């Protein structure tokens, strides 16, 4: 399957999502202003292709070499500015003094701006979109004076699935990971298997998925803490994927002889939406507990600034 193939399962399911996950705000054409820092758009060219992104740099930062970076990967039918509005993560970064990178899928690569997480050519080390993310992150780390041990990655839906694939492909890039409404790493290889995993959970058992992740990491495998959040009423990505991801994560850690910190939250009444998100962003549910706060608390325990 090539780069321009469409993930109909995600796109159609998202378009049909009801009150707990409906589009509540239209993405702007330009990156919005944020108090306490600069939020600007850019594009990077890699050997695997071009990747758009937005970058938030707070007005106040620690000295170069001691800074932290949070990478936020959006879902289908979203862009960087939309995801930023819905999560309000830039406001947290302005307050707590860390950099936020928002990779953005190009419509030329996927009509619904989904990441091609289910395509092998985009989900393994040295290939496609995973490689683009690696180049982008390492470039921003250098340009912004980030401590390479303080790079945190979060994603939602297709962005969450891409985030765990990225962690499997480049584990040394990632201090810890947090995903919302996501699936496990490398659980699909085409649209049909993606649809099955979304609706029924992964076809393979935890042992097979654990070995797949471990093999993808190779000699770079090391402990990566995981926070996974899911809506109990999610009709797009079945909640059983939450347990499958947690089992996979614990499993590959067992295979490398390390202990995994895995934290999961199943949110009652939540559909396919960012829990507690701002209504100005799409696919948010402001009425439920704040996923943004959960992500911040989890990452803070591992070095992300904040909580003072």
C-alpha positions in Angstrom: 0.0 0.0 0.0 1.4 3.4 -1.0 1.7 6.7 0.8 -1.5 8.1 -0.7 -3.8 5.2 0.3 -6.8 6.1 2.4 -7.5 4.8 5.9 -11.3 4.5 5.3 -11.8 2.8 8.7 -10.6 5.8 10.7 -12.0 8.5 8.4 -15.5 7.1 8.1 -15.7 6.1 11.7 -14.5 9.6 12.9 -16.9 11.3 10.6 -19.8 9.3 12.1 -18.8 9.9 15.7 -21.6 11.2 18.0 -21.9 13.6 20.9 -18.9 12.3 22.9 -16.5 12.9 20.0 -17.9 15.3 17.5 -16.1 18.0 15.7 -16.6 21.1 17.9 -14.3 23.6 16.2 -12.9 24.2 12.7 -9.1 24.3 12.4 -7.7 27.7 11.5 -5.6 28.3 8.4 -2.8 29.9 10.5 -1.2 29.0 13.8 -3.0 30.9 16.6 -1.4 33.4 19.0 -0.5 32.0 22.5 0.3 34.2 25.5 3.7 33.5 27.0 5.5 32.2 23.9 5.8 31.9 20.1 3.8 29.4 18.1 4.9 29.1 14.5 4.6 26.7 11.6 7.4 25.1 9.7 8.3 22.3 7.3 11.2 19.8 7.2 12.5 17.9 4.2 13.9 14.4 4.9 15.1 11.5 2.7 11.7 10.0 3.4 9.7 13.0 2.4 8.4 16.4 3.7 6.8 16.9 7.1 4.9 19.9 8.3 4.9 20.9 12.0 4.2 23.7 14.4 6.5 24.6 17.3 5.7 26.3 20.6 8.6 27.9 22.4 7.8 29.6 25.7 9.1 33.0 26.6 11.1 31.6 29.5 13.2 28.5 29.2 16.0 26.7 31.2 19.5 27.0 29.8 20.3 25.2 26.6 21.0 21.5 27.2 18.6 21.3 30.1 15.3 21.9 28.3 12.5 19.4 27.8 10.5 18.7 24.7 6.9 17.3 24.4 5.9 15.9 21.0 2.1 16.0 20.4 0.8 13.9 17.5 -2.8 14.7 16.3 -5.5 12.3 15.1 -7.4 12.1 11.8 -9.2 15.1 10.5 -7.1 17.3 12.8 -4.0 19.5 12.4 -1.5 20.9 14.8 -3.4 24.1 15.7 -6.6 22.2 16.2 -5.0 19.7 18.5 -3.2 22.4 20.4 -6.5 24.2 21.0 -8.3 21.1 22.2 -5.5 20.0 24.6 -4.4 23.5 25.7 -0.9 22.0 26.1 0.8 25.2 24.9 -0.7 27.1 27.9 0.8 24.5 30.2 4.2 24.8 28.4 4.2 28.6 28.7 3.5 28.2 32.4 6.0 25.4 33.1 8.7 26.3 30.5 9.0 23.4 28.1 9.0 23.2 24.3 6.1 21.6 22.4 6.4 20.1 18.9 3.3 19.5 16.9 4.0 17.3 13.8 1.3 17.7 11.2 0.3 15.2 8.6 0.0 16.7 5.1 -3.3 16.3 3.1 -1.1 15.2 0.2 0.0 12.2 2.2 -3.5 11.3 3.5 -6.8 12.9 2.4 -8.1 12.9 6.0 -4.8 13.8 7.5 -4.5 10.4 9.2 -1.0 9.1 10.0 -0.3 5.9 8.0 0.2 3.9 11.2 -1.1 0.7 9.6 1.2 0.8 6.6 4.5 -1.1 7.1 6.4 1.4 4.8 5.6 4.1 7.4 5.8 2.3 10.7 9.3 0.8 10.9 12.8 2.3 11.5 14.2 4.0 8.5 10.9 4.2 6.6 8.3 6.8 5.7 6.5 8.8 8.4 8.3 7.2 11.3 11.6 8.2 9.8 10.2 11.7 9.2 9.2 12.0 12.8 12.7 10.9 13.9 14.4 13.4 11.8 12.1 16.2 12.9 12.4 15.4 16.6 16.2 15.1 16.5 16.4 18.4 14.5 14.3 20.3 17.0 16.2 18.8 19.9 19.4 20.2 18.5 18.0 23.6 17.4 16.2 24.2 20.7 18.9 23.0 23.1 16.8 20.1 24.5 18.2 17.5 26.8 17.9 14.3 24.7 16.9 12.4 27.9 13.9 14.7 28.3 11.9 14.0 25.1 8.3 13.0 25.8 5.8 11.8 23.2 2.0 11.9 23.3 -0.7 11.2 20.7 -4.4 10.7 20.1 -6.2 8.1 17.9 -4.2 7.6 14.7 -1.6 9.9 16.2 -1.4 7.6 19.3 -0.9 4.6 17.1 1.8 6.4 15.2 3.4 7.5 18.6 3.7 3.9 19.8 5.1 2.8 16.4 7.6 5.7 16.7 8.7 4.5 20.1 9.2 1.0 18.8 11.2 2.2 15.8 13.3 4.8 17.8 13.1 3.9 21.5 16.2 6.0 22.3 14.3 9.1 21.1 11.7 8.7 23.8 11.8 9.2 27.6 8.2 8.3 28.1 5.0 8.0 26.1 1.3 8.9 26.6 -1.5 7.9 24.2 -5.3 8.5 24.1 -7.8 6.4 22.3 -5.0 4.4 20.7 -3.9 1.0 19.7 -0.8 -1.0 20.2 2.4 -0.8 18.3 2.6 -2.6 14.9 -0.9 -4.2 15.3 -1.9 -3.7 11.6 -0.4 -4.0 8.1 -3.2 -2.8 5.9 -6.7 -1.2 6.0 -8.4 -4.6 6.7 -6.2 -5.4 9.7 -6.5 -1.8 10.9 -10.3 -2.0 10.8 -10.3 -5.3 12.7 -7.9 -4.0 15.3 -10.0 -0.8 15.8 -13.3 -2.6 16.1 -12.3 -5.9 17.8 -8.8 -5.4 19.2 -5.6 -6.8 17.6 -5.8 -10.2 16.0 -2.5 -11.4 17.6 -2.1 -12.2 21.2 0.0 -10.2 23.7 3.0 -12.5 23.4 3.2 -12.1 19.6 2.7 -8.3 19.9 5.3 -8.1 22.6 7.9 -9.9 20.4 7.0 -7.7 17.5 7.7 -4.5 19.5 10.9 -6.0 21.0 12.2 -7.0 17.5 11.5 -3.6 16.1 13.5 -2.0 18.9 16.4 -4.3 18.5 19.5 -3.4 20.5 18.1 0.0 21.4 15.3 -1.5 23.5 15.1 0.0 27.0 12.4 0.7 29.5 9.8 3.3 28.3 7.0 4.3 30.7 3.5 4.3 29.2 0.4 6.2 30.1 -2.7 5.0 28.1 -6.1 6.7 28.3 -9.3 5.4 26.6 -13.0 6.2 26.6 -15.2 3.4 27.9 -17.8 4.4 25.3 -15.4 4.7 22.4 -17.1 3.3 19.2 -14.2 4.1 16.9 -11.3 2.4 18.6 -12.6 -0.4 20.9 -11.7 0.0 24.5 -10.3 -3.5 24.6 -7.3 -2.0 22.8 -6.4 -0.3 26.1 -5.7 -3.7 27.8 -4.0 -5.1 24.6 -1.6 -2.1 24.5 -0.8 -2.4 28.2 -0.2 -6.2 27.9 2.1 -5.6 24.9 4.0 -3.0 26.7 4.6 -5.1 29.8 5.4 -8.1 27.6 8.3 -6.6 25.6 9.7 -5.2 28.8 9.7 -8.8 30.2 11.5 -10.0 27.1 14.3 -7.5 27.6 14.5 -8.2 31.4 13.2 -4.8 32.5 10.2 -3.6 34.5 7.6 -1.5 32.8 5.8 1.4 34.4 2.4 1.1 32.7 -0.5 3.3 33.8 -4.0 3.0 32.2 -7.2 5.0 32.6 -10.6 3.9 31.3 -12.9 7.0 31.4 -16.6 6.2 32.0 -19.0 7.8 29.5 -16.2 9.0 27.2 -16.4 8.4 23.4 -13.7 8.9 20.8 -12.5 12.3 22.2 -9.7 13.9 24.2 -11.0 13.7 27.8 -11.6 17.1 29.4 -10.4 18.9 26.3 -11.3 22.4 25.3 -14.4 22.8 23.1 -12.5 25.0 20.7 -10.7 21.9 19.4 -12.2 19.0 17.6 -12.9 15.6 19.1 -12.9 16.8 22.7 -15.2 16.2 25.7 -14.9 19.1 28.2 -17.3 17.3 30.6 -14.8 14.5 31.6 -11.6 14.4 33.6 -8.7 16.2 32.0 -6.4 14.0 29.9 -4.0 17.0 29.6 -3.5 17.1 33.3 -3.0 13.3 33.4 -0.3 13.5 30.7 1.4 16.4 32.5 1.4 14.6 35.9 2.7 11.4 34.4 5.6 13.1 32.5 6.4 15.4 35.4 7.3 12.4 37.5 10.0 11.7 34.9 11.5 15.1 34.4 9.0 17.3 32.5 9.1 20.7 34.2 6.0 21.8 36.2 4.1 21.0 39.3 5.9 23.7 41.4 
